[in-house]
Amino acid sequence: MIALIKNKLNERGGAAVEFGLILPIFLLLLIAVIEYGWYFTHEIVLSNAVSEGARRAIKEEDEADIKKVTYAAVREAFWLHDLEKDGGIENVVNVIIPDDNPKRVIVTIPVLGYNQLTGFMPSKMVPETIGAKAVMTFL
């Protein structure tokens, strides 16, 4: 009976030590899941924004209107990032209108800086840029 009581006394604090050893690994995994989730959210929303810009642009006839409508659509759809702070949306979004038949509009954002949400991940583990491209054809 005395041996059982001594074993119980020797195990006090064991759970705290185990928790202290596992906590940093658990937090790193949790932060990685949050960070990559936020990165992929940016990527998906940017891709949809570029597609929406191309979709609206293909309906316009005048080249100036095409660019104006495209910039407005991308600005509205990419709500996660202020595209104006990167030197203006005209410097971020490229709108190409080839002179071929059928009518095409190519909308790209080749490089857009991505800032980490938490900032705890090493910079080499999370990409620093995102980009998207959409091509819309009108027959």
Rosetta blueprint (number, residue, H / E / L):
1 M L
2 I H
3 A H
4 L H
5 I H
6 K H
7 N H
8 K H
9 L H
10 N H
11 E L
12 R L
13 G L
14 G H
15 A H
16 A H
17 V H
18 E H
19 F H
20 G H
21 L H
22 I H
23 L H
24 P H
25 I H
26 F H
27 L H
28 L H
29 L H
30 L H
31 I H
32 A H
33 V H
34 I H
35 E H
36 Y H
37 G H
38 W H
39 Y H
40 F H
41 T H
42 H H
43 E H
44 I H
45 V H
46 L H
47 S H
48 N H
49 A H
50 V H
51 S H
52 E H
53 G H
54 A H
55 R H
56 R H
57 A H
58 I L
59 K L
60 E L
61 E L
62 D L
63 E H
64 A H
65 D H
66 I H
67 K H
68 K H
69 V H
70 T H
71 Y H
72 A H
73 A H
74 V H
75 R H
76 E H
77 A H
78 F L
79 W L
80 L L
81 H L
82 D L
83 L H
84 E H
85 K H
86 D H
87 G L
88 G L
89 I H
90 E H
91 N H
92 V H
93 V L
94 N E
95 V E
96 I E
97 I L
98 P L
99 D L
100 D L
101 N L
102 P L
103 K E
104 R E
105 V E
106 I E
107 V E
108 T E
109 I E
110 P E
111 V E
112 L E
113 G E
114 Y L
115 N L
116 Q L
117 L L
118 T L
119 G L
120 F L
121 M L
122 P L
123 S L
124 K L
125 M L
126 V L
127 P L
128 E L
129 T E
130 I E
131 G E
132 A E
133 K E
134 A E
135 V E
136 M E
137 T E
138 F E
139 L L
